Every structure is written in C-alpha cells, then in structure tokens.
C-alpha cells in the first residue's frame, strides 16, 4: 500500500508547456493583461448595445 511518487506534484518545473517561447508571466503581469481584456470586452459590449 505504498504511494506512487508523482514528479509533477512535487516539482512544478518537471514538465513545461510544450512550444512555449515566452517566459512565464508574473502574477501582476497576468492580472494586468486580464484587466485590459475585460475592459476591452466591456467597451465592445457597450458599443454593441448603443448600436442596437
């Protein structure tokens, strides 16, 4: 009844995303990009509502 060692659970760098050519984003960078995308989508939604 031993446990199997799963490397991915112990070492997050064990396997990286294949084909990824860019460095990982910091939390602040990811949050900033996300906020910008949400703002853009909100602006598009408001624009569509005005034209209807």
PDB file of N, CA, C and O in Angstrom:
ATOM      1  N   UNK A   1       0.828  -1.193   0.000  1.00  0.00           N
ATOM      2  CA  UNK A   1       0.000   0.000   0.000  1.00  0.00           C
ATOM      3  C   UNK A   1       0.876   1.262   0.000  1.00  0.00           C
ATOM      4  O   UNK A   1       0.556   2.238   0.678  1.00  0.00           O
ATOM      5  N   UNK A   2       1.956   1.240  -0.746  1.00  0.00           N
ATOM      6  CA  UNK A   2       2.800   2.426  -0.837  1.00  0.00           C
ATOM      7  C   UNK A   2       2.236   3.424  -1.826  1.00  0.00           C
ATOM      8  O   UNK A   2       1.437   3.078  -2.696  1.00  0.00           O
ATOM      9  N   UNK A   3       2.656   4.648  -1.681  1.00  0.00           N
ATOM     10  CA  UNK A   3       2.216   5.688  -2.601  1.00  0.00           C
ATOM     11  C   UNK A   3       3.195   5.807  -3.757  1.00  0.00           C
ATOM     12  O   UNK A   3       4.407   5.687  -3.582  1.00  0.00           O
ATOM     13  N   UNK A   4       2.650   6.043  -4.932  1.00  0.00           N
ATOM     14  CA  UNK A   4       3.498   6.231  -6.097  1.00  0.00           C
ATOM     15  C   UNK A   4       3.981   7.686  -6.129  1.00  0.00           C
ATOM     16  O   UNK A   4       3.185   8.601  -5.919  1.00  0.00           O
ATOM     17  N   UNK A   5       5.253   7.905  -6.384  1.00  0.00           N
ATOM     18  CA  UNK A   5       5.809   9.245  -6.486  1.00  0.00           C
ATOM     19  C   UNK A   5       5.388   9.845  -7.824  1.00  0.00           C
ATOM     20  O   UNK A   5       5.645   9.263  -8.877  1.00  0.00           O
ATOM     21  N   UNK A   6       4.742  11.011  -7.782  1.00  0.00           N
ATOM     22  CA  UNK A   6       4.319  11.709  -8.990  1.00  0.00           C
ATOM     23  C   UNK A   6       5.120  12.999  -9.062  1.00  0.00           C
ATOM     24  O   UNK A   6       4.878  13.942  -8.308  1.00  0.00           O
ATOM     25  N   UNK A   7       6.081  13.024  -9.987  1.00  0.00           N
ATOM     26  CA  UNK A   7       7.025  14.143 -10.055  1.00  0.00           C
ATOM     27  C   UNK A   7       6.324  15.484 -10.272  1.00  0.00           C
ATOM     28  O   UNK A   7       6.741  16.486  -9.692  1.00  0.00           O
ATOM     29  N   UNK A   8       5.259  15.530 -11.101  1.00  0.00           N
ATOM     30  CA  UNK A   8       4.574  16.792 -11.389  1.00  0.00           C
ATOM     31  C   UNK A   8       4.003  17.447 -10.131  1.00  0.00           C
ATOM     32  O   UNK A   8       3.902  18.671 -10.055  1.00  0.00           O
ATOM     33  N   UNK A   9       3.637  16.640  -9.162  1.00  0.00           N
ATOM     34  CA  UNK A   9       3.055  17.185  -7.936  1.00  0.00           C
ATOM     35  C   UNK A   9       4.115  17.784  -7.020  1.00  0.00           C
ATOM     36  O   UNK A   9       3.807  18.651  -6.202  1.00  0.00           O
ATOM     37  N   UNK A  10       5.342  17.337  -7.149  1.00  0.00           N
ATOM     38  CA  UNK A  10       6.408  17.781  -6.262  1.00  0.00           C
ATOM     39  C   UNK A  10       7.310  18.832  -6.896  1.00  0.00           C
ATOM     40  O   UNK A  10       7.944  19.614  -6.189  1.00  0.00           O
ATOM     41  N   UNK A  11       7.370  18.855  -8.218  1.00  0.00           N
ATOM     42  CA  UNK A  11       8.244  19.785  -8.915  1.00  0.00           C
ATOM     43  C   UNK A  11       7.478  20.428 -10.076  1.00  0.00           C
ATOM     44  O   UNK A  11       7.316  19.802 -11.123  1.00  0.00           O
ATOM     45  N   UNK A  12       7.009  21.658  -9.906  1.00  0.00           N
ATOM     46  CA  UNK A  12       6.206  22.292 -10.960  1.00  0.00           C
ATOM     47  C   UNK A  12       6.997  22.525 -12.246  1.00  0.00           C
ATOM     48  O   UNK A  12       6.401  22.755 -13.298  1.00  0.00           O
ATOM     49  N   UNK A  13       8.328  22.469 -12.179  1.00  0.00           N
ATOM     50  CA  UNK A  13       9.144  22.659 -13.376  1.00  0.00           C
ATOM     51  C   UNK A  13       9.441  21.332 -14.073  1.00  0.00           C
ATOM     52  O   UNK A  13      10.162  21.300 -15.070  1.00  0.00           O
ATOM     53  N   UNK A  14       8.886  20.240 -13.551  1.00  0.00           N
ATOM     54  CA  UNK A  14       9.150  18.909 -14.105  1.00  0.00           C
ATOM     55  C   UNK A  14       8.804  18.869 -15.589  1.00  0.00           C
ATOM     56  O   UNK A  14       9.575  18.355 -16.399  1.00  0.00           O
ATOM     57  N   UNK A  15       7.666  19.402 -15.935  1.00  0.00           N
ATOM     58  CA  UNK A  15       7.247  19.429 -17.325  1.00  0.00           C
ATOM     59  C   UNK A  15       6.701  20.812 -17.634  1.00  0.00           C
ATOM     60  O   UNK A  15       5.757  21.281 -16.998  1.00  0.00           O
ATOM     61  N   UNK A  16       7.296  21.444 -18.601  1.00  0.00           N
ATOM     62  CA  UNK A  16       6.871  22.779 -19.005  1.00  0.00           C
ATOM     63  C   UNK A  16       5.949  22.668 -20.206  1.00  0.00           C
ATOM     64  O   UNK A  16       5.897  21.634 -20.872  1.00  0.00           O
ATOM     65  N   UNK A  17       5.226  23.738 -20.474  1.00  0.00           N
ATOM     66  CA  UNK A  17       4.335  23.779 -21.618  1.00  0.00           C
ATOM     67  C   UNK A  17       5.144  23.620 -22.907  1.00  0.00           C
ATOM     68  O   UNK A  17       6.135  24.320 -23.114  1.00  0.00           O
ATOM     69  N   UNK A  18       4.727  22.720 -23.748  1.00  0.00           N
ATOM     70  CA  UNK A  18       5.450  22.495 -24.994  1.00  0.00           C
ATOM     71  C   UNK A  18       5.188  23.641 -25.963  1.00  0.00           C
ATOM     72  O   UNK A  18       4.062  24.123 -26.084  1.00  0.00           O
ATOM     73  N   UNK A  19       6.229  24.065 -26.643  1.00  0.00           N
ATOM     74  CA  UNK A  19       6.068  25.097 -27.647  1.00  0.00           C
ATOM     75  C   UNK A  19       5.996  26.503 -27.093  1.00  0.00           C
ATOM     76  O   UNK A  19       5.848  27.457 -27.856  1.00  0.00           O
ATOM     77  N   UNK A  20       6.095  26.653 -25.804  1.00  0.00           N
ATOM     78  CA  UNK A  20       6.019  27.982 -25.206  1.00  0.00           C
ATOM     79  C   UNK A  20       7.348  28.688 -25.424  1.00  0.00           C
ATOM     80  O   UNK A  20       8.394  28.216 -24.978  1.00  0.00           O
ATOM     81  N   UNK A  21       7.299  29.829 -26.119  1.00  0.00           N
ATOM     82  CA  UNK A  21       8.521  30.539 -26.460  1.00  0.00           C
ATOM     83  C   UNK A  21       8.771  31.734 -25.549  1.00  0.00           C
ATOM     84  O   UNK A  21       9.810  32.386 -25.651  1.00  0.00           O
ATOM     85  N   UNK A  22       7.847  32.018 -24.678  1.00  0.00           N
ATOM     86  CA  UNK A  22       7.959  33.191 -23.821  1.00  0.00           C
ATOM     87  C   UNK A  22       8.111  32.774 -22.367  1.00  0.00           C
ATOM     88  O   UNK A  22       7.701  31.681 -21.975  1.00  0.00           O
ATOM     89  N   UNK A  23       8.696  33.646 -21.584  1.00  0.00           N
ATOM     90  CA  UNK A  23       8.821  33.401 -20.147  1.00  0.00           C
ATOM     91  C   UNK A  23       7.430  33.414 -19.507  1.00  0.00           C
ATOM     92  O   UNK A  23       6.496  34.011 -20.042  1.00  0.00           O
ATOM     93  N   UNK A  24       7.308  32.760 -18.376  1.00  0.00           N
ATOM     94  CA  UNK A  24       6.042  32.812 -17.643  1.00  0.00           C
ATOM     95  C   UNK A  24       5.792  34.229 -17.169  1.00  0.00           C
ATOM     96  O   UNK A  24       6.729  34.958 -16.844  1.00  0.00           O
ATOM     97  N   UNK A  25       4.523  34.620 -17.131  1.00  0.00           N
ATOM     98  CA  UNK A  25       4.155  35.943 -16.647  1.00  0.00           C
ATOM     99  C   UNK A  25       4.158  35.951 -15.127  1.00  0.00           C
ATOM    100  O   UNK A  25       3.893  34.934 -14.485  1.00  0.00           O
ATOM    101  N   UNK A  26       4.459  37.107 -14.565  1.00  0.00           N
ATOM    102  CA  UNK A  26       4.313  37.249 -13.115  1.00  0.00           C
ATOM    103  C   UNK A  26       2.825  37.394 -12.824  1.00  0.00           C
ATOM    104  O   UNK A  26       2.034  37.620 -13.740  1.00  0.00           O
ATOM    105  N   UNK A  27       2.441  37.267 -11.575  1.00  0.00           N
ATOM    106  CA  UNK A  27       1.037  37.428 -11.211  1.00  0.00           C
ATOM    107  C   UNK A  27       0.536  38.825 -11.574  1.00  0.00           C
ATOM    108  O   UNK A  27      -0.584  38.976 -12.060  1.00  0.00           O
ATOM    109  N   UNK A  28       1.362  39.844 -11.339  1.00  0.00           N
ATOM    110  CA  UNK A  28       0.960  41.217 -11.656  1.00  0.00           C
ATOM    111  C   UNK A  28       0.763  41.408 -13.157  1.00  0.00           C
ATOM    112  O   UNK A  28      -0.192  42.059 -13.583  1.00  0.00           O
ATOM    113  N   UNK A  29       1.662  40.844 -13.955  1.00  0.00           N
ATOM    114  CA  UNK A  29       1.539  40.962 -15.409  1.00  0.00           C
ATOM    115  C   UNK A  29       0.275  40.255 -15.905  1.00  0.00           C
ATOM    116  O   UNK A  29      -0.453  40.798 -16.737  1.00  0.00           O
ATOM    117  N   UNK A  30       0.016  39.070 -15.406  1.00  0.00           N
ATOM    118  CA  UNK A  30      -1.168  38.320 -15.812  1.00  0.00           C
ATOM    119  C   UNK A  30      -2.437  39.064 -15.413  1.00  0.00           C
ATOM    120  O   UNK A  30      -3.389  39.131 -16.190  1.00  0.00           O
ATOM    121  N   UNK A  31      -2.454  39.617 -14.216  1.00  0.00           N
ATOM    122  CA  UNK A  31      -3.629  40.359 -13.753  1.00  0.00           C
ATOM    123  C   UNK A  31      -3.847  41.613 -14.600  1.00  0.00           C
ATOM    124  O   UNK A  31      -4.985  41.946 -14.931  1.00  0.00           O
ATOM    125  N   UNK A  32      -2.779  42.299 -14.948  1.00  0.00           N
ATOM    126  CA  UNK A  32      -2.868  43.496 -15.770  1.00  0.00           C
ATOM    127  C   UNK A  32      -3.429  43.173 -17.157  1.00  0.00           C
ATOM    128  O   UNK A  32      -4.299  43.886 -17.659  1.00  0.00           O
ATOM    129  N   UNK A  33      -2.934  42.106 -17.770  1.00  0.00           N
ATOM    130  CA  UNK A  33      -3.421  41.697 -19.091  1.00  0.00           C
ATOM    131  C   UNK A  33      -4.887  41.286 -19.011  1.00  0.00           C
ATOM    132  O   UNK A  33      -5.680  41.634 -19.886  1.00  0.00           O
ATOM    133  N   UNK A  34      -5.245  40.554 -17.972  1.00  0.00           N
ATOM    134  CA  UNK A  34      -6.635  40.131 -17.786  1.00  0.00           C
ATOM    135  C   UNK A  34      -7.559  41.339 -17.641  1.00  0.00           C
ATOM    136  O   UNK A  34      -8.616  41.398 -18.269  1.00  0.00           O
ATOM    137  N   UNK A  35      -7.153  42.306 -16.806  1.00  0.00           N
ATOM    138  CA  UNK A  35      -7.969  43.509 -16.619  1.00  0.00           C
ATOM    139  C   UNK A  35      -8.149  44.268 -17.928  1.00  0.00           C
ATOM    140  O   UNK A  35      -9.232  44.789 -18.195  1.00  0.00           O
ATOM    141  N   UNK A  36      -7.099  44.337 -18.748  1.00  0.00           N
ATOM    142  CA  UNK A  36      -7.183  45.021 -20.037  1.00  0.00           C
ATOM    143  C   UNK A  36      -8.144  44.296 -20.978  1.00  0.00           C
ATOM    144  O   UNK A  36      -8.898  44.941 -21.707  1.00  0.00           O
ATOM    145  N   UNK A  37      -8.124  42.967 -20.969  1.00  0.00           N
ATOM    146  CA  UNK A  37      -9.035  42.201 -21.824  1.00  0.00           C
ATOM    147  C   UNK A  37     -10.483  42.402 -21.389  1.00  0.00           C
ATOM    148  O   UNK A  37     -11.370  42.553 -22.228  1.00  0.00           O
ATOM    149  N   UNK A  38     -10.720  42.402 -20.085  1.00  0.00           N
ATOM    150  CA  UNK A  38     -12.079  42.602 -19.573  1.00  0.00           C
ATOM    151  C   UNK A  38     -12.572  44.000 -19.934  1.00  0.00           C
ATOM    152  O   UNK A  38     -13.728  44.160 -20.326  1.00  0.00           O
ATOM    153  N   UNK A  39     -11.715  45.015 -19.808  1.00  0.00           N
ATOM    154  CA  UNK A  39     -12.103  46.378 -20.157  1.00  0.00           C
ATOM    155  C   UNK A  39     -12.443  46.473 -21.640  1.00  0.00           C
ATOM    156  O   UNK A  39     -13.405  47.146 -22.010  1.00  0.00           O
ATOM    157  N   UNK A  40     -11.674  45.815 -22.484  1.00  0.00           N
ATOM    158  CA  UNK A  40     -11.935  45.831 -23.932  1.00  0.00           C
ATOM    159  C   UNK A  40     -13.277  45.169 -24.234  1.00  0.00           C
ATOM    160  O   UNK A  40     -14.065  45.694 -25.020  1.00  0.00           O
ATOM    161  N   UNK A  41     -13.538  44.024 -23.615  1.00  0.00           N
ATOM    162  CA  UNK A  41     -14.808  43.336 -23.836  1.00  0.00           C
ATOM    163  C   UNK A  41     -15.985  44.171 -23.337  1.00  0.00           C
ATOM    164  O   UNK A  41     -17.034  44.208 -23.980  1.00  0.00           O
ATOM    165  N   UNK A  42     -15.822  44.833 -22.208  1.00  0.00           N
ATOM    166  CA  UNK A  42     -16.878  45.715 -21.695  1.00  0.00           C
ATOM    167  C   UNK A  42     -17.163  46.852 -22.666  1.00  0.00           C
ATOM    168  O   UNK A  42     -18.320  47.190 -22.912  1.00  0.00           O
ATOM    169  N   UNK A  43     -16.099  47.443 -23.218  1.00  0.00           N
ATOM    170  CA  UNK A  43     -16.265  48.544 -24.168  1.00  0.00           C
ATOM    171  C   UNK A  43     -16.976  48.055 -25.430  1.00  0.00           C
ATOM    172  O   UNK A  43     -17.842  48.752 -25.960  1.00  0.00           O
ATOM    173  N   UNK A  44     -16.623  46.881 -25.909  1.00  0.00           N
ATOM    174  CA  UNK A  44     -17.285  46.325 -27.090  1.00  0.00           C
ATOM    175  C   UNK A  44     -18.762  46.060 -26.808  1.00  0.00           C
ATOM    176  O   UNK A  44     -19.613  46.333 -27.654  1.00  0.00           O
ATOM    177  N   UNK A  45     -19.067  45.537 -25.636  1.00  0.00           N
ATOM    178  CA  UNK A  45     -20.452  45.246 -25.260  1.00  0.00           C
ATOM    179  C   UNK A  45     -21.265  46.535 -25.195  1.00  0.00           C
ATOM    180  O   UNK A  45     -22.391  46.580 -25.692  1.00  0.00           O
ATOM    181  N   UNK A  46     -20.710  47.580 -24.590  1.00  0.00           N
ATOM    182  CA  UNK A  46     -21.406  48.862 -24.520  1.00  0.00           C
ATOM    183  C   UNK A  46     -21.630  49.437 -25.909  1.00  0.00           C
ATOM    184  O   UNK A  46     -22.685  50.007 -26.185  1.00  0.00           O
ATOM    185  N   UNK A  47     -20.654  49.291 -26.776  1.00  0.00           N
ATOM    186  CA  UNK A  47     -20.761  49.796 -28.145  1.00  0.00           C
ATOM    187  C   UNK A  47     -21.855  49.046 -28.895  1.00  0.00           C
ATOM    188  O   UNK A  47     -22.630  49.658 -29.631  1.00  0.00           O
ATOM    189  N   UNK A  48     -21.926  47.746 -28.721  1.00  0.00           N
ATOM    190  CA  UNK A  48     -22.963  46.944 -29.390  1.00  0.00           C
ATOM    191  C   UNK A  48     -24.352  47.306 -28.875  1.00  0.00           C
ATOM    192  O   UNK A  48     -25.301  47.322 -29.658  1.00  0.00           O
ATOM    193  N   UNK A  49     -24.499  47.592 -27.603  1.00  0.00           N
ATOM    194  CA  UNK A  49     -25.795  47.945 -27.041  1.00  0.00           C
ATOM    195  C   UNK A  49     -26.267  49.299 -27.563  1.00  0.00           C
ATOM    196  O   UNK A  49     -27.466  49.485 -27.770  1.00  0.00           O
ATOM    197  N   UNK A  50     -25.383  50.223 -27.775  1.00  0.00           N
ATOM    198  CA  UNK A  50     -25.760  51.545 -28.273  1.00  0.00           C
ATOM    199  C   UNK A  50     -26.209  51.491 -29.721  1.00  0.00           C
ATOM    200  O   UNK A  50     -27.054  52.283 -30.137  1.00  0.00           O
ATOM    201  N   UNK A  51     -25.654  50.566 -30.497  1.00  0.00           N
ATOM    202  CA  UNK A  51     -25.987  50.465 -31.914  1.00  0.00           C
ATOM    203  C   UNK A  51     -27.254  49.650 -32.159  1.00  0.00           C
ATOM    204  O   UNK A  51     -27.760  49.614 -33.281  1.00  0.00           O
ATOM    205  N   UNK A  52     -27.762  49.005 -31.131  1.00  0.00           N
ATOM    206  CA  UNK A  52     -28.972  48.182 -31.280  1.00  0.00           C
ATOM    207  C   UNK A  52     -30.223  48.970 -31.143  1.00  0.00           C
ATOM    208  O   UNK A  52     -31.317  48.415 -31.245  1.00  0.00           O
TER     209      UNK A  52
END
